[in-house]
Structures are given as C-alpha cells and as structure tokens.
Amino acid sequence: MTKEELELILNEHRLWLKSEGGRRADLRYADLQGANLDFSCWPLWCGSLGVKLDKKQKRQLLYHVLSVCPEYRTATLLKEANKFHRIPEVPKLEIIKKGGK
C-alpha cells in the first residue's frame, strides 16, 4: 500500500466517523512494523487480527495484556513483557503468588 492509498483510506474513514459519507477503514493485515504505538489505541475487533508487528510492539502489547490479566503470567511471557521499552518508567511485572498480588 502506498502512502497515497493510505491517505485516501484515512480520509474516507474521517468522513465515515463524521457521518458524512466515506467508509470505515479496513486495515486488516497491515504491516505496523516500526510504527510508534505509544499512546495509541489498539482496536479489539477481528479486523486487527493478522497485522504484522515488530518485537518492540509485541512486547508493548504483551506488557499491557499481562498487566490486566495477571493470571496469564508465566516466566517466559514475563521475560518478554519486561523488555517493554517504557521500563523503568513503569514497574516490571512479576508472577503473582496465590493469595497475594
């Protein structure tokens, strides 16, 4: 996809958001490798499945998932999540022991 094609899709999406015609953007299978996702919003719908991410982005998403789903924390997942580029700004995640936090 060229920059011009992406701009066209985004312009159509802006119109759709304002109920002024256009159409909803469908960026399934988008290659987001190298994109800065800091302070962005990740869509939790099936259209976001299949995107291509780099390790930095995967670690960022994994950190956020494990921060809200501590029951999924394993040593292997924590090792990757704690390589999140915002550490030491945010605390490292740890395995939560039963009966504690």
Secondary structure as GFF3:
##gff-version 3
##sequence-region A 1 101
A	DSSP	alpha_helix	3	17	.	.	.	ID=ss1
A	DSSP	three_ten_helix	46	48	.	.	.	ID=ss2
A	DSSP	alpha_helix	55	68	.	.	.	ID=ss3
A	DSSP	three_ten_helix	70	72	.	.	.	ID=ss4
A	DSSP	alpha_helix	75	81	.	.	.	ID=ss5
###
